[in-house]
């Protein structure tokens, strides 16, 4: 039978969690900038029509 107390003692959290979190946040920020850039370009194109 599995002993929860023993499992908790052996538990070691991943060290990369902070790195993963930073990466996800940076990707979100880049995505937002890409969308704003696209919208800005579309607005400029529409102004010339």
The first five atom37 places (N, CA, C, CB, O) and aatype in JSON, in Angstrom:
{
  "aatype": [20, 20, 20, 20, 20, 20, 20, 20, 20, 20, 20, 20, 20, 20, 20, 20, 20, 20, 20, 20, 20, 20, 20, 20, 20, 20, 20, 20, 20, 20, 20, 20, 20, 20, 20, 20, 20, 20, 20, 20, 20, 20, 20, 20, 20, 20, 20, 20, 20],
  "atom_mask": [
    [1, 1, 1, 1, 1],
    [1, 1, 1, 1, 1],
    [1, 1, 1, 1, 1],
    [1, 1, 1, 1, 1],
    [1, 1, 1, 1, 1],
    [1, 1, 1, 1, 1],
    [1, 1, 1, 1, 1],
    [1, 1, 1, 1, 1],
    [1, 1, 1, 1, 1],
    [1, 1, 1, 1, 1],
    [1, 1, 1, 1, 1],
    [1, 1, 1, 1, 1],
    [1, 1, 1, 1, 1],
    [1, 1, 1, 1, 1],
    [1, 1, 1, 1, 1],
    [1, 1, 1, 1, 1],
    [1, 1, 1, 1, 1],
    [1, 1, 1, 1, 1],
    [1, 1, 1, 1, 1],
    [1, 1, 1, 1, 1],
    [1, 1, 1, 1, 1],
    [1, 1, 1, 1, 1],
    [1, 1, 1, 1, 1],
    [1, 1, 1, 1, 1],
    [1, 1, 1, 1, 1],
    [1, 1, 1, 1, 1],
    [1, 1, 1, 1, 1],
    [1, 1, 1, 1, 1],
    [1, 1, 1, 1, 1],
    [1, 1, 1, 1, 1],
    [1, 1, 1, 1, 1],
    [1, 1, 1, 1, 1],
    [1, 1, 1, 1, 1],
    [1, 1, 1, 1, 1],
    [1, 1, 1, 1, 1],
    [1, 1, 1, 1, 1],
    [1, 1, 1, 1, 1],
    [1, 1, 1, 1, 1],
    [1, 1, 1, 1, 1],
    [1, 1, 1, 1, 1],
    [1, 1, 1, 1, 1],
    [1, 1, 1, 1, 1],
    [1, 1, 1, 1, 1],
    [1, 1, 1, 1, 1],
    [1, 1, 1, 1, 1],
    [1, 1, 1, 1, 1],
    [1, 1, 1, 1, 1],
    [1, 1, 1, 1, 1],
    [1, 1, 1, 1, 1]
  ],
  "atom_positions": [
    [[0.84, -1.18, 0.0], [0.0, 0.0, 0.0], [0.88, 1.24, 0.0], [-0.95, 0.0, 1.22], [1.97, 1.25, 0.59]],
    [[0.42, 2.27, -0.65], [1.19, 3.52, -0.74], [1.0, 4.32, 0.54], [0.75, 4.36, -1.98], [-0.12, 4.53, 1.01]],
    [[2.12, 4.76, 1.09], [2.07, 5.59, 2.29], [2.21, 7.06, 1.88], [3.19, 5.18, 3.3], [3.24, 7.47, 1.34]],
    [[1.19, 7.82, 2.13], [1.19, 9.22, 1.76], [2.31, 9.99, 2.47], [-0.17, 9.85, 2.09], [2.94, 10.86, 1.87]],
    [[2.56, 9.67, 3.72], [3.62, 10.35, 4.46], [4.98, 10.1, 3.82], [3.64, 9.87, 5.92], [5.79, 11.02, 3.72]],
    [[5.24, 8.88, 3.39], [6.51, 8.58, 2.74], [6.61, 9.28, 1.39], [6.66, 7.07, 2.55], [7.68, 9.78, 1.02]],
    [[5.52, 9.33, 0.67], [5.52, 10.0, -0.63], [5.79, 11.49, -0.48], [4.18, 9.78, -1.33], [6.53, 12.07, -1.27]],
    [[5.2, 12.09, 0.52], [5.42, 13.52, 0.75], [6.87, 13.78, 1.15], [4.47, 14.05, 1.84], [7.44, 14.79, 0.74]],
    [[7.45, 12.91, 1.92], [8.86, 13.07, 2.31], [9.77, 12.99, 1.08], [9.26, 11.99, 3.34], [10.78, 13.69, 1.01]],
    [[9.41, 12.16, 0.13], [10.24, 11.98, -1.06], [9.96, 13.02, -2.15], [10.03, 10.6, -1.62], [10.68, 13.08, -3.15]],
    [[8.94, 13.81, -1.97], [8.55, 14.78, -2.98], [9.61, 15.86, -3.14], [7.2, 15.4, -2.62], [10.07, 16.45, -2.16]],
    [[9.99, 16.12, -4.38], [10.92, 17.2, -4.69], [10.32, 18.03, -5.82], [12.35, 16.64, -5.08], [10.11, 17.52, -6.92]],
    [[10.03, 19.29, -5.54], [9.41, 20.11, -6.58], [10.37, 20.36, -7.74], [8.94, 21.44, -6.0], [11.59, 20.33, -7.59]],
    [[9.8, 20.61, -8.88], [10.61, 20.93, -10.05], [11.27, 22.29, -9.86], [9.76, 20.92, -11.33], [10.64, 23.25, -9.41]],
    [[12.53, 22.35, -10.2], [13.24, 23.62, -10.07], [12.93, 24.55, -11.24], [14.75, 23.37, -9.98], [13.12, 25.76, -11.13]],
    [[12.47, 24.01, -12.35], [12.26, 24.81, -13.55], [10.93, 25.55, -13.56], [12.34, 23.94, -14.74], [10.64, 26.26, -14.53]],
    [[10.14, 25.43, -12.54], [8.82, 26.05, -12.53], [8.94, 27.56, -12.74], [8.09, 25.75, -11.2], [8.19, 28.13, -13.53]],
    [[9.85, 28.21, -12.05], [10.01, 29.65, -12.21], [10.42, 30.01, -13.63], [11.05, 30.18, -11.22], [9.95, 31.0, -14.19]],
    [[11.29, 29.2, -14.22], [11.71, 29.45, -15.59], [10.55, 29.3, -16.56], [12.84, 28.52, -15.99], [10.4, 30.09, -17.5]],
    [[9.74, 28.3, -16.34], [8.58, 28.07, -17.21], [7.61, 29.24, -17.08], [7.87, 26.74, -16.85], [7.08, 29.72, -18.08]],
    [[7.39, 29.68, -15.86], [6.47, 30.8, -15.64], [6.96, 32.06, -16.34], [6.31, 31.07, -14.14], [6.17, 32.76, -16.98]],
    [[8.25, 32.34, -16.24], [8.81, 33.51, -16.92], [8.66, 33.4, -18.42], [10.29, 33.68, -16.56], [8.33, 34.38, -19.1]],
    [[8.9, 32.22, -18.94], [8.78, 32.01, -20.38], [7.35, 32.23, -20.86], [9.24, 30.6, -20.74], [7.14, 32.87, -21.89]],
    [[6.4, 31.73, -20.13], [5.0, 31.9, -20.52], [4.62, 33.37, -20.47], [4.07, 31.07, -19.58], [3.96, 33.87, -21.38]],
    [[5.02, 34.06, -19.44], [4.7, 35.49, -19.34], [5.35, 36.28, -20.46], [5.14, 36.04, -17.99], [4.73, 37.19, -21.0]],
    [[6.58, 35.95, -20.81], [7.26, 36.66, -21.88], [6.57, 36.4, -23.22], [8.73, 36.25, -21.96], [6.46, 37.31, -24.04]],
    [[6.12, 35.19, -23.45], [5.41, 34.88, -24.68], [4.1, 35.65, -24.77], [5.14, 33.38, -24.77], [3.74, 36.13, -25.84]],
    [[3.4, 35.78, -23.66], [2.16, 36.54, -23.66], [2.42, 37.99, -24.01], [1.47, 36.44, -22.29], [1.68, 38.59, -24.79]],
    [[3.46, 38.54, -23.45], [3.8, 39.94, -23.72], [4.14, 40.12, -25.19], [4.97, 40.4, -22.84], [3.72, 41.09, -25.81]],
    [[4.9, 39.2, -25.74], [5.26, 39.27, -27.15], [4.02, 39.15, -28.03], [6.27, 38.18, -27.51], [3.9, 39.85, -29.03]],
    [[3.11, 38.27, -27.66], [1.87, 38.11, -28.42], [1.07, 39.41, -28.43], [1.03, 36.98, -27.82], [0.52, 39.8, -29.46]],
    [[1.01, 40.07, -27.3], [0.27, 41.34, -27.21], [0.92, 42.39, -28.11], [0.21, 41.84, -25.75], [0.24, 43.12, -28.82]],
    [[2.24, 42.46, -28.07], [2.94, 43.42, -28.92], [2.72, 43.1, -30.4], [4.43, 43.42, -28.61], [2.54, 44.01, -31.2]],
    [[2.73, 41.83, -30.74], [2.48, 41.44, -32.13], [1.07, 41.86, -32.57], [2.65, 39.93, -32.31], [0.89, 42.34, -33.68]],
    [[0.1, 41.67, -31.71], [-1.27, 42.06, -32.06], [-1.39, 43.57, -32.22], [-2.24, 41.56, -30.98], [-2.04, 44.05, -33.15]],
    [[-0.78, 44.31, -31.32], [-0.83, 45.76, -31.43], [-0.14, 46.25, -32.69], [-0.2, 46.41, -30.21], [-0.61, 47.19, -33.34]],
    [[0.95, 45.64, -33.03], [1.66, 45.99, -34.26], [0.79, 45.71, -35.48], [2.98, 45.22, -34.36], [0.71, 46.54, -36.39]],
    [[0.14, 44.57, -35.51], [-0.74, 44.21, -36.62], [-1.89, 45.21, -36.75], [-1.3, 42.78, -36.43], [-2.22, 45.66, -37.84]],
    [[-2.5, 45.55, -35.62], [-3.62, 46.5, -35.63], [-3.15, 47.86, -36.13], [-4.24, 46.63, -34.22], [-3.84, 48.51, -36.92]],
    [[-2.0, 48.27, -35.68], [-1.45, 49.56, -36.12], [-1.22, 49.57, -37.62], [-0.15, 49.86, -35.38], [-1.54, 50.55, -38.29]],
    [[-0.66, 48.5, -38.15], [-0.42, 48.42, -39.59], [-1.73, 48.42, -40.36], [0.38, 47.16, -39.94], [-1.83, 49.06, -41.41]],
    [[-2.73, 47.72, -39.85], [-4.03, 47.69, -40.52], [-4.68, 49.07, -40.53], [-4.95, 46.67, -39.84], [-5.29, 49.47, -41.51]],
    [[-4.54, 49.77, -39.45], [-5.11, 51.12, -39.37], [-4.44, 52.02, -40.4], [-4.95, 51.7, -37.95], [-5.11, 52.81, -41.05]],
    [[-3.12, 51.91, -40.55], [-2.41, 52.73, -41.52], [-2.83, 52.37, -42.94], [-0.89, 52.56, -41.35], [-2.97, 53.26, -43.78]],
    [[-3.04, 51.11, -43.22], [-3.48, 50.68, -44.55], [-4.88, 51.22, -44.82], [-3.46, 49.14, -44.67], [-5.16, 51.7, -45.93]],
    [[-5.76, 51.15, -43.83], [-7.13, 51.63, -44.0], [-7.16, 53.14, -44.21], [-7.97, 51.25, -42.78], [-8.05, 53.65, -44.9]],
    [[-6.23, 53.86, -43.63], [-6.19, 55.31, -43.78], [-5.91, 55.71, -45.23], [-5.14, 55.92, -42.86], [-6.33, 56.78, -45.67]],
    [[-5.21, 54.87, -45.97], [-4.85, 55.19, -47.34], [-5.88, 54.72, -48.36], [-3.53, 54.59, -47.65], [-5.74, 55.03, -49.55]],
    [[-6.89, 54.01, -47.95], [-7.91, 53.51, -48.88], [-8.91, 54.59, -49.23], [-8.63, 52.31, -48.3], [-9.83, 54.34, -50.0]]
  ]
}
